[in-house]
Amino acid sequence: MPADISDQTLDFLLARAGLDLTPAQKAELKSVYAGIAAMAERVHKPRGIMAEPAHAYLFNEEDL
């Protein structure tokens, strides 16, 4: 994800989500976008079977 977001892109995403924000709220959201994008990159990664160890009975070394 890019570190910044254009006003047009932000408006599109907000409209798609059904959100109607004030200009101040949009400015604040735009100022923290880089951090949100970084979090999304960390979250959206494939996870091995050990992500839910209570449901795993057999696993290999690469699952650790």
mmCIF file of the N, C-alpha and C atoms, coordinates in Angstrom:
data_MODEL
# 
_entry.id   MODEL 
# 
loop_
_atom_site.group_PDB 
_atom_site.id 
_atom_site.type_symbol 
_atom_site.label_atom_id 
_atom_site.label_alt_id 
_atom_site.label_comp_id 
_atom_site.label_asym_id 
_atom_site.label_entity_id 
_atom_site.label_seq_id 
_atom_site.pdbx_PDB_ins_code 
_atom_site.Cartn_x 
_atom_site.Cartn_y 
_atom_site.Cartn_z 
_atom_site.occupancy 
_atom_site.B_iso_or_equiv 
_atom_site.pdbx_formal_charge 
_atom_site.auth_seq_id 
_atom_site.auth_comp_id 
_atom_site.auth_asym_id 
_atom_site.auth_atom_id 
_atom_site.pdbx_PDB_model_num 
ATOM 1   N N  . MET A 1 1  ? 0.838   -1.184  0.000  1.00 0.00 ? 1  MET A N  1 
ATOM 2   C CA . MET A 1 1  ? 0.000   0.000   0.000  1.00 0.00 ? 1  MET A CA 1 
ATOM 3   C C  . MET A 1 1  ? 0.877   1.240   0.000  1.00 0.00 ? 1  MET A C  1 
ATOM 4   N N  . PRO A 1 2  ? 0.445   2.255   -0.711 1.00 0.00 ? 2  PRO A N  1 
ATOM 5   C CA . PRO A 1 2  ? 1.219   3.498   -0.691 1.00 0.00 ? 2  PRO A CA 1 
ATOM 6   C C  . PRO A 1 2  ? 1.152   4.168   0.680  1.00 0.00 ? 2  PRO A C  1 
ATOM 7   N N  . ALA A 1 3  ? 2.169   4.971   0.976  1.00 0.00 ? 3  ALA A N  1 
ATOM 8   C CA . ALA A 1 3  ? 2.239   5.627   2.284  1.00 0.00 ? 3  ALA A CA 1 
ATOM 9   C C  . ALA A 1 3  ? 1.289   6.810   2.410  1.00 0.00 ? 3  ALA A C  1 
ATOM 10  N N  . ASP A 1 4  ? 0.815   7.332   1.283  1.00 0.00 ? 4  ASP A N  1 
ATOM 11  C CA . ASP A 1 4  ? -0.152  8.427   1.359  1.00 0.00 ? 4  ASP A CA 1 
ATOM 12  C C  . ASP A 1 4  ? -1.329  8.112   0.439  1.00 0.00 ? 4  ASP A C  1 
ATOM 13  N N  . ILE A 1 5  ? -2.383  8.875   0.568  1.00 0.00 ? 5  ILE A N  1 
ATOM 14  C CA . ILE A 1 5  ? -3.601  8.617   -0.189 1.00 0.00 ? 5  ILE A CA 1 
ATOM 15  C C  . ILE A 1 5  ? -4.114  9.945   -0.740 1.00 0.00 ? 5  ILE A C  1 
ATOM 16  N N  . SER A 1 6  ? -4.567  9.913   -1.972 1.00 0.00 ? 6  SER A N  1 
ATOM 17  C CA . SER A 1 6  ? -5.078  11.147  -2.581 1.00 0.00 ? 6  SER A CA 1 
ATOM 18  C C  . SER A 1 6  ? -6.473  11.459  -2.042 1.00 0.00 ? 6  SER A C  1 
ATOM 19  N N  . ASP A 1 7  ? -6.862  12.709  -2.171 1.00 0.00 ? 7  ASP A N  1 
ATOM 20  C CA . ASP A 1 7  ? -8.201  13.111  -1.725 1.00 0.00 ? 7  ASP A CA 1 
ATOM 21  C C  . ASP A 1 7  ? -9.280  12.353  -2.493 1.00 0.00 ? 7  ASP A C  1 
ATOM 22  N N  . GLN A 1 8  ? -9.067  12.160  -3.800 1.00 0.00 ? 8  GLN A N  1 
ATOM 23  C CA . GLN A 1 8  ? -10.052 11.444  -4.615 1.00 0.00 ? 8  GLN A CA 1 
ATOM 24  C C  . GLN A 1 8  ? -10.197 9.999   -4.161 1.00 0.00 ? 8  GLN A C  1 
ATOM 25  N N  . THR A 1 9  ? -9.082  9.345   -3.889 1.00 0.00 ? 9  THR A N  1 
ATOM 26  C CA . THR A 1 9  ? -9.128  7.954   -3.444 1.00 0.00 ? 9  THR A CA 1 
ATOM 27  C C  . THR A 1 9  ? -9.802  7.846   -2.088 1.00 0.00 ? 9  THR A C  1 
ATOM 28  N N  . LEU A 1 10 ? -9.456  8.743   -1.176 1.00 0.00 ? 10 LEU A N  1 
ATOM 29  C CA . LEU A 1 10 ? -10.078 8.733   0.145  1.00 0.00 ? 10 LEU A CA 1 
ATOM 30  C C  . LEU A 1 10 ? -11.582 8.946   0.033  1.00 0.00 ? 10 LEU A C  1 
ATOM 31  N N  . ASP A 1 11 ? -11.999 9.903   -0.779 1.00 0.00 ? 11 ASP A N  1 
ATOM 32  C CA . ASP A 1 11 ? -13.432 10.151  -0.967 1.00 0.00 ? 11 ASP A CA 1 
ATOM 33  C C  . ASP A 1 11 ? -14.133 8.925   -1.540 1.00 0.00 ? 11 ASP A C  1 
ATOM 34  N N  . PHE A 1 12 ? -13.488 8.250   -2.499 1.00 0.00 ? 12 PHE A N  1 
ATOM 35  C CA . PHE A 1 12 ? -14.069 7.043   -3.089 1.00 0.00 ? 12 PHE A CA 1 
ATOM 36  C C  . PHE A 1 12 ? -14.242 5.952   -2.035 1.00 0.00 ? 12 PHE A C  1 
ATOM 37  N N  . LEU A 1 13 ? -13.195 5.704   -1.249 1.00 0.00 ? 13 LEU A N  1 
ATOM 38  C CA . LEU A 1 13 ? -13.263 4.651   -0.232 1.00 0.00 ? 13 LEU A CA 1 
ATOM 39  C C  . LEU A 1 13 ? -14.300 4.971   0.846  1.00 0.00 ? 13 LEU A C  1 
ATOM 40  N N  . LEU A 1 14 ? -14.377 6.230   1.245  1.00 0.00 ? 14 LEU A N  1 
ATOM 41  C CA . LEU A 1 14 ? -15.368 6.623   2.249  1.00 0.00 ? 14 LEU A CA 1 
ATOM 42  C C  . LEU A 1 14 ? -16.785 6.455   1.711  1.00 0.00 ? 14 LEU A C  1 
ATOM 43  N N  . ALA A 1 15 ? -16.996 6.833   0.449  1.00 0.00 ? 15 ALA A N  1 
ATOM 44  C CA . ALA A 1 15 ? -18.323 6.679   -0.155 1.00 0.00 ? 15 ALA A CA 1 
ATOM 45  C C  . ALA A 1 15 ? -18.685 5.207   -0.271 1.00 0.00 ? 15 ALA A C  1 
ATOM 46  N N  . ARG A 1 16 ? -17.722 4.391   -0.667 1.00 0.00 ? 16 ARG A N  1 
ATOM 47  C CA . ARG A 1 16 ? -17.972 2.953   -0.796 1.00 0.00 ? 16 ARG A CA 1 
ATOM 48  C C  . ARG A 1 16 ? -18.320 2.327   0.551  1.00 0.00 ? 16 ARG A C  1 
ATOM 49  N N  . ALA A 1 17 ? -17.722 2.850   1.618  1.00 0.00 ? 17 ALA A N  1 
ATOM 50  C CA . ALA A 1 17 ? -18.002 2.344   2.964  1.00 0.00 ? 17 ALA A CA 1 
ATOM 51  C C  . ALA A 1 17 ? -19.266 2.958   3.557  1.00 0.00 ? 17 ALA A C  1 
ATOM 52  N N  . GLY A 1 18 ? -19.845 3.935   2.866  1.00 0.00 ? 18 GLY A N  1 
ATOM 53  C CA . GLY A 1 18 ? -21.057 4.577   3.362  1.00 0.00 ? 18 GLY A CA 1 
ATOM 54  C C  . GLY A 1 18 ? -20.799 5.574   4.473  1.00 0.00 ? 18 GLY A C  1 
ATOM 55  N N  . LEU A 1 19 ? -19.592 6.116   4.531  1.00 0.00 ? 19 LEU A N  1 
ATOM 56  C CA . LEU A 1 19 ? -19.232 7.064   5.586  1.00 0.00 ? 19 LEU A CA 1 
ATOM 57  C C  . LEU A 1 19 ? -19.296 8.491   5.066  1.00 0.00 ? 19 LEU A C  1 
ATOM 58  N N  . ASP A 1 20 ? -19.849 9.365   5.868  1.00 0.00 ? 20 ASP A N  1 
ATOM 59  C CA . ASP A 1 20 ? -19.937 10.787  5.530  1.00 0.00 ? 20 ASP A CA 1 
ATOM 60  C C  . ASP A 1 20 ? -19.194 11.559  6.612  1.00 0.00 ? 20 ASP A C  1 
ATOM 61  N N  . LEU A 1 21 ? -17.930 11.902  6.340  1.00 0.00 ? 21 LEU A N  1 
ATOM 62  C CA . LEU A 1 21 ? -17.091 12.548  7.338  1.00 0.00 ? 21 LEU A CA 1 
ATOM 63  C C  . LEU A 1 21 ? -16.991 14.043  7.089  1.00 0.00 ? 21 LEU A C  1 
ATOM 64  N N  . THR A 1 22 ? -16.726 14.769  8.155  1.00 0.00 ? 22 THR A N  1 
ATOM 65  C CA . THR A 1 22 ? -16.480 16.207  8.035  1.00 0.00 ? 22 THR A CA 1 
ATOM 66  C C  . THR A 1 22 ? -15.080 16.405  7.440  1.00 0.00 ? 22 THR A C  1 
ATOM 67  N N  . PRO A 1 23 ? -14.798 17.590  6.916  1.00 0.00 ? 23 PRO A N  1 
ATOM 68  C CA . PRO A 1 23 ? -13.442 17.851  6.411  1.00 0.00 ? 23 PRO A CA 1 
ATOM 69  C C  . PRO A 1 23 ? -12.360 17.633  7.478  1.00 0.00 ? 23 PRO A C  1 
ATOM 70  N N  . ALA A 1 24 ? -12.647 17.969  8.719  1.00 0.00 ? 24 ALA A N  1 
ATOM 71  C CA . ALA A 1 24 ? -11.671 17.758  9.798  1.00 0.00 ? 24 ALA A CA 1 
ATOM 72  C C  . ALA A 1 24 ? -11.423 16.268  10.024 1.00 0.00 ? 24 ALA A C  1 
ATOM 73  N N  . GLN A 1 25 ? -12.485 15.471  9.987  1.00 0.00 ? 25 GLN A N  1 
ATOM 74  C CA . GLN A 1 25 ? -12.332 14.028  10.160 1.00 0.00 ? 25 GLN A CA 1 
ATOM 75  C C  . GLN A 1 25 ? -11.550 13.414  9.002  1.00 0.00 ? 25 GLN A C  1 
ATOM 76  N N  . LYS A 1 26 ? -11.815 13.885  7.784  1.00 0.00 ? 26 LYS A N  1 
ATOM 77  C CA . LYS A 1 26 ? -11.076 13.392  6.619  1.00 0.00 ? 26 LYS A CA 1 
ATOM 78  C C  . LYS A 1 26 ? -9.594  13.732  6.744  1.00 0.00 ? 26 LYS A C  1 
ATOM 79  N N  . ALA A 1 27 ? -9.294  14.949  7.187  1.00 0.00 ? 27 ALA A N  1 
ATOM 80  C CA . ALA A 1 27 ? -7.899  15.364  7.342  1.00 0.00 ? 27 ALA A CA 1 
ATOM 81  C C  . ALA A 1 27 ? -7.191  14.507  8.385  1.00 0.00 ? 27 ALA A C  1 
ATOM 82  N N  . GLU A 1 28 ? -7.875  14.208  9.480  1.00 0.00 ? 28 GLU A N  1 
ATOM 83  C CA . GLU A 1 28 ? -7.270  13.376  10.519 1.00 0.00 ? 28 GLU A CA 1 
ATOM 84  C C  . GLU A 1 28 ? -7.041  11.960  10.010 1.00 0.00 ? 28 GLU A C  1 
ATOM 85  N N  . LEU A 1 29 ? -8.024  11.406  9.311  1.00 0.00 ? 29 LEU A N  1 
ATOM 86  C CA . LEU A 1 29 ? -7.889  10.060  8.760  1.00 0.00 ? 29 LEU A CA 1 
ATOM 87  C C  . LEU A 1 29 ? -6.744  10.009  7.752  1.00 0.00 ? 29 LEU A C  1 
ATOM 88  N N  . LYS A 1 30 ? -6.646  11.037  6.930  1.00 0.00 ? 30 LYS A N  1 
ATOM 89  C CA . LYS A 1 30 ? -5.575  11.088  5.937  1.00 0.00 ? 30 LYS A CA 1 
ATOM 90  C C  . LYS A 1 30 ? -4.207  11.173  6.608  1.00 0.00 ? 30 LYS A C  1 
ATOM 91  N N  . SER A 1 31 ? -4.123  11.847  7.754  1.00 0.00 ? 31 SER A N  1 
ATOM 92  C CA . SER A 1 31 ? -2.841  11.998  8.443  1.00 0.00 ? 31 SER A CA 1 
ATOM 93  C C  . SER A 1 31 ? -2.356  10.692  9.072  1.00 0.00 ? 31 SER A C  1 
ATOM 94  N N  . VAL A 1 32 ? -3.250  9.770   9.377  1.00 0.00 ? 32 VAL A N  1 
ATOM 95  C CA . VAL A 1 32 ? -2.856  8.494   9.988  1.00 0.00 ? 32 VAL A CA 1 
ATOM 96  C C  . VAL A 1 32 ? -2.908  7.337   8.994  1.00 0.00 ? 32 VAL A C  1 
ATOM 97  N N  . TYR A 1 33 ? -3.172  7.638   7.733  1.00 0.00 ? 33 TYR A N  1 
ATOM 98  C CA . TYR A 1 33 ? -3.322  6.589   6.725  1.00 0.00 ? 33 TYR A CA 1 
ATOM 99  C C  . TYR A 1 33 ? -2.084  5.705   6.609  1.00 0.00 ? 33 TYR A C  1 
ATOM 100 N N  . ALA A 1 34 ? -0.899  6.283   6.672  1.00 0.00 ? 34 ALA A N  1 
ATOM 101 C CA . ALA A 1 34 ? 0.328   5.490   6.534  1.00 0.00 ? 34 ALA A CA 1 
ATOM 102 C C  . ALA A 1 34 ? 0.412   4.415   7.614  1.00 0.00 ? 34 ALA A C  1 
ATOM 103 N N  . GLY A 1 35 ? 0.057   4.759   8.841  1.00 0.00 ? 35 GLY A N  1 
ATOM 104 C CA . GLY A 1 35 ? 0.066   3.776   9.925  1.00 0.00 ? 35 GLY A CA 1 
ATOM 105 C C  . GLY A 1 35 ? -0.975  2.696   9.732  1.00 0.00 ? 35 GLY A C  1 
ATOM 106 N N  . ILE A 1 36 ? -2.147  3.082   9.257  1.00 0.00 ? 36 ILE A N  1 
ATOM 107 C CA . ILE A 1 36 ? -3.210  2.109   8.997  1.00 0.00 ? 36 ILE A CA 1 
ATOM 108 C C  . ILE A 1 36 ? -2.790  1.167   7.877  1.00 0.00 ? 36 ILE A C  1 
ATOM 109 N N  . ALA A 1 37 ? -2.174  1.717   6.829  1.00 0.00 ? 37 ALA A N  1 
ATOM 110 C CA . ALA A 1 37 ? -1.706  0.895   5.713  1.00 0.00 ? 37 ALA A CA 1 
ATOM 111 C C  . ALA A 1 37 ? -0.648  -0.099  6.188  1.00 0.00 ? 37 ALA A C  1 
ATOM 112 N N  . ALA A 1 38 ? 0.250   0.338   7.060  1.00 0.00 ? 38 ALA A N  1 
ATOM 113 C CA . ALA A 1 38 ? 1.286   -0.551  7.589  1.00 0.00 ? 38 ALA A CA 1 
ATOM 114 C C  . ALA A 1 38 ? 0.669   -1.673  8.416  1.00 0.00 ? 38 ALA A C  1 
ATOM 115 N N  . MET A 1 39 ? -0.334  -1.357  9.227  1.00 0.00 ? 39 MET A N  1 
ATOM 116 C CA . MET A 1 39 ? -1.014  -2.400  10.005 1.00 0.00 ? 39 MET A CA 1 
ATOM 117 C C  . MET A 1 39 ? -1.699  -3.402  9.093  1.00 0.00 ? 39 MET A C  1 
ATOM 118 N N  . ALA A 1 40 ? -2.357  -2.912  8.053  1.00 0.00 ? 40 ALA A N  1 
ATOM 119 C CA . ALA A 1 40 ? -3.052  -3.800  7.118  1.00 0.00 ? 40 ALA A CA 1 
ATOM 120 C C  . ALA A 1 40 ? -2.069  -4.739  6.432  1.00 0.00 ? 40 ALA A C  1 
ATOM 121 N N  . GLU A 1 41 ? -0.883  -4.261  6.107  1.00 0.00 ? 41 GLU A N  1 
ATOM 122 C CA . GLU A 1 41 ? 0.129   -5.114  5.484  1.00 0.00 ? 41 GLU A CA 1 
ATOM 123 C C  . GLU A 1 41 ? 0.557   -6.230  6.432  1.00 0.00 ? 41 GLU A C  1 
ATOM 124 N N  . ARG A 1 42 ? 0.666   -5.938  7.716  1.00 0.00 ? 42 ARG A N  1 
ATOM 125 C CA . ARG A 1 42 ? 1.071   -6.962  8.681  1.00 0.00 ? 42 ARG A CA 1 
ATOM 126 C C  . ARG A 1 42 ? -0.041  -7.971  8.922  1.00 0.00 ? 42 ARG A C  1 
ATOM 127 N N  . VAL A 1 43 ? -1.279  -7.540  8.881  1.00 0.00 ? 43 VAL A N  1 
ATOM 128 C CA . VAL A 1 43 ? -2.404  -8.424  9.186  1.00 0.00 ? 43 VAL A CA 1 
ATOM 129 C C  . VAL A 1 43 ? -2.708  -9.367  8.032  1.00 0.00 ? 43 VAL A C  1 
ATOM 130 N N  . HIS A 1 44 ? -2.647  -8.882  6.811  1.00 0.00 ? 44 HIS A N  1 
ATOM 131 C CA . HIS A 1 44 ? -3.042  -9.674  5.652  1.00 0.00 ? 44 HIS A CA 1 
ATOM 132 C C  . HIS A 1 44 ? -1.896  -10.539 5.148  1.00 0.00 ? 44 HIS A C  1 
ATOM 133 N N  . LYS A 1 45 ? -1.440  -11.445 5.977  1.00 0.00 ? 45 LYS A N  1 
ATOM 134 C CA . LYS A 1 45 ? -0.400  -12.386 5.590  1.00 0.00 ? 45 LYS A CA 1 
ATOM 135 C C  . LYS A 1 45 ? -0.924  -13.799 5.841  1.00 0.00 ? 45 LYS A C  1 
ATOM 136 N N  . PRO A 1 46 ? -0.505  -14.743 4.996  1.00 0.00 ? 46 PRO A N  1 
ATOM 137 C CA . PRO A 1 46 ? -0.924  -16.131 5.238  1.00 0.00 ? 46 PRO A CA 1 
ATOM 138 C C  . PRO A 1 46 ? -0.424  -16.597 6.602  1.00 0.00 ? 46 PRO A C  1 
ATOM 139 N N  . ARG A 1 47 ? -1.243  -17.352 7.262  1.00 0.00 ? 47 ARG A N  1 
ATOM 140 C CA . ARG A 1 47 ? -0.878  -17.858 8.584  1.00 0.00 ? 47 ARG A CA 1 
ATOM 141 C C  . ARG A 1 47 ? -0.830  -19.371 8.547  1.00 0.00 ? 47 ARG A C  1 
ATOM 142 N N  . GLY A 1 48 ? 0.127   -19.919 9.252  1.00 0.00 ? 48 GLY A N  1 
ATOM 143 C CA . GLY A 1 48 ? 0.282   -21.360 9.321  1.00 0.00 ? 48 GLY A CA 1 
ATOM 144 C C  . GLY A 1 48 ? -0.721  -21.981 10.283 1.00 0.00 ? 48 GLY A C  1 
ATOM 145 N N  . ILE A 1 49 ? -0.651  -23.281 10.375 1.00 0.00 ? 49 ILE A N  1 
ATOM 146 C CA . ILE A 1 49 ? -1.589  -24.022 11.223 1.00 0.00 ? 49 ILE A CA 1 
ATOM 147 C C  . ILE A 1 49 ? -1.423  -23.650 12.698 1.00 0.00 ? 49 ILE A C  1 
ATOM 148 N N  . MET A 1 50 ? -0.232  -23.188 13.081 1.00 0.00 ? 50 MET A N  1 
ATOM 149 C CA . MET A 1 50 ? 0.012   -22.851 14.481 1.00 0.00 ? 50 MET A CA 1 
ATOM 150 C C  . MET A 1 50 ? -0.646  -21.538 14.898 1.00 0.00 ? 50 MET A C  1 
ATOM 151 N N  . ALA A 1 51 ? -1.302  -20.860 13.976 1.00 0.00 ? 51 ALA A N  1 
ATOM 152 C CA . ALA A 1 51 ? -2.046  -19.654 14.341 1.00 0.00 ? 51 ALA A CA 1 
ATOM 153 C C  . ALA A 1 51 ? -3.213  -20.010 15.251 1.00 0.00 ? 51 ALA A C  1 
ATOM 154 N N  . GLU A 1 52 ? -3.698  -21.228 15.130 1.00 0.00 ? 52 GLU A N  1 
ATOM 155 C CA . GLU A 1 52 ? -4.779  -21.732 15.983 1.00 0.00 ? 52 GLU A CA 1 
ATOM 156 C C  . GLU A 1 52 ? -4.349  -23.072 16.572 1.00 0.00 ? 52 GLU A C  1 
ATOM 157 N N  . PRO A 1 53 ? -3.367  -23.094 17.474 1.00 0.00 ? 53 PRO A N  1 
ATOM 158 C CA . PRO A 1 53 ? -2.824  -24.360 17.962 1.00 0.00 ? 53 PRO A CA 1 
ATOM 159 C C  . PRO A 1 53 ? -3.834  -25.243 18.688 1.00 0.00 ? 53 PRO A C  1 
ATOM 160 N N  . ALA A 1 54 ? -4.891  -24.684 19.234 1.00 0.00 ? 54 ALA A N  1 
ATOM 161 C CA . ALA A 1 54 ? -5.879  -25.509 19.928 1.00 0.00 ? 54 ALA A CA 1 
ATOM 162 C C  . ALA A 1 54 ? -6.607  -26.436 18.965 1.00 0.00 ? 54 ALA A C  1 
ATOM 163 N N  . HIS A 1 55 ? -6.586  -26.095 17.675 1.00 0.00 ? 55 HIS A N  1 
ATOM 164 C CA . HIS A 1 55 ? -7.274  -26.908 16.676 1.00 0.00 ? 55 HIS A CA 1 
ATOM 165 C C  . HIS A 1 55 ? -6.302  -27.763 15.874 1.00 0.00 ? 55 HIS A C  1 
ATOM 166 N N  . ALA A 1 56 ? -5.016  -27.728 16.210 1.00 0.00 ? 56 ALA A N  1 
ATOM 167 C CA . ALA A 1 56 ? -4.005  -28.469 15.458 1.00 0.00 ? 56 ALA A CA 1 
ATOM 168 C C  . ALA A 1 56 ? -3.541  -29.662 16.277 1.00 0.00 ? 56 ALA A C  1 
ATOM 169 N N  . TYR A 1 57 ? -3.659  -30.824 15.691 1.00 0.00 ? 57 TYR A N  1 
ATOM 170 C CA . TYR A 1 57 ? -3.225  -32.035 16.377 1.00 0.00 ? 57 TYR A CA 1 
ATOM 171 C C  . TYR A 1 57 ? -1.896  -32.534 15.829 1.00 0.00 ? 57 TYR A C  1 
ATOM 172 N N  . LEU A 1 58 ? -1.685  -32.370 14.550 1.00 0.00 ? 58 LEU A N  1 
ATOM 173 C CA . LEU A 1 58 ? -0.435  -32.773 13.921 1.00 0.00 ? 58 LEU A CA 1 
ATOM 174 C C  . LEU A 1 58 ? 0.104   -31.585 13.137 1.00 0.00 ? 58 LEU A C  1 
ATOM 175 N N  . PHE A 1 59 ? 1.372   -31.275 13.329 1.00 0.00 ? 59 PHE A N  1 
ATOM 176 C CA . PHE A 1 59 ? 1.965   -30.190 12.569 1.00 0.00 ? 59 PHE A CA 1 
ATOM 177 C C  . PHE A 1 59 ? 3.436   -30.471 12.347 1.00 0.00 ? 59 PHE A C  1 
ATOM 178 N N  . ASN A 1 60 ? 3.990   -29.823 11.349 1.00 0.00 ? 60 ASN A N  1 
ATOM 179 C CA . ASN A 1 60 ? 5.389   -29.996 10.969 1.00 0.00 ? 60 ASN A CA 1 
ATOM 180 C C  . ASN A 1 60 ? 6.213   -28.822 11.471 1.00 0.00 ? 60 ASN A C  1 
ATOM 181 N N  . GLU A 1 61 ? 7.542   -28.941 11.343 1.00 0.00 ? 61 GLU A N  1 
ATOM 182 C CA . GLU A 1 61 ? 8.444   -27.873 11.765 1.00 0.00 ? 61 GLU A CA 1 
ATOM 183 C C  . GLU A 1 61 ? 8.141   -26.553 11.058 1.00 0.00 ? 61 GLU A C  1 
ATOM 184 N N  . GLU A 1 62 ? 7.785   -26.598 9.754  1.00 0.00 ? 62 GLU A N  1 
ATOM 185 C CA . GLU A 1 62 ? 7.523   -25.361 9.015  1.00 0.00 ? 62 GLU A CA 1 
ATOM 186 C C  . GLU A 1 62 ? 6.253   -24.661 9.492  1.00 0.00 ? 62 GLU A C  1 
ATOM 187 N N  . ASP A 1 63 ? 5.410   -25.353 10.249 1.00 0.00 ? 63 ASP A N  1 
ATOM 188 C CA . ASP A 1 63 ? 4.195   -24.743 10.781 1.00 0.00 ? 63 ASP A CA 1 
ATOM 189 C C  . ASP A 1 63 ? 4.467   -23.910 12.031 1.00 0.00 ? 63 ASP A C  1 
ATOM 190 N N  . LEU A 1 64 ? 5.637   -24.073 12.628 1.00 0.00 ? 64 LEU A N  1 
ATOM 191 C CA . LEU A 1 64 ? 5.941   -23.374 13.880 1.00 0.00 ? 64 LEU A CA 1 
ATOM 192 C C  . LEU A 1 64 ? 6.231   -21.927 13.669 1.00 0.00 ? 64 LEU A C  1 
# 
